[in-house]
Amino acid sequence: MSEERPARVRVTGPPRRPVSIGRTTGTREIDAGTEVGEVYMRSLLREQRRLAIRVLALLTVSVGGLPLLFRAWPSLAAERLLGVPVAWVVLGVLVYPWLVFLGWRFLRQVEQNESDFEALVGEERQ
């Protein structure tokens, strides 16, 4: 009387999230690597690239233009505010909040682009 043993199961990693049957066409197209999926992905990447270029241009003009501003108006560079040269105040105090603001706005817009993309392909956020 031999008892049948259950088949051996090889465990290779944590269980993966099951693919839901109700997946939308857009996400299936992307996962399958079809031409339509590539169009979806190119549109997202193109929008993110445009945003990055806009932010970089704004940063270049605003912060990168400061040396030109001080070069064009040497009297402005010689001015003092509370005993500290204005150039130092601008570079040491005003630039950092501007950089934080630009980074915050960039991140918010990137998230908005991704949210719009998810709505486009029809995938719900979990």
Secondary structure, 3 states (H helix, E strand, C coil): CCCCCCCCCCCCCCCCCCCCCCCCHHHHHHHHCCHHHHHHHHHHHHHHHHHHHHHHHHHHHHCCCHHHHHHHCHHHHHCEECCEEHHHHHHHHHHHHHHHHHHHHHHHHHHHHHHHHHHHHCCCCC
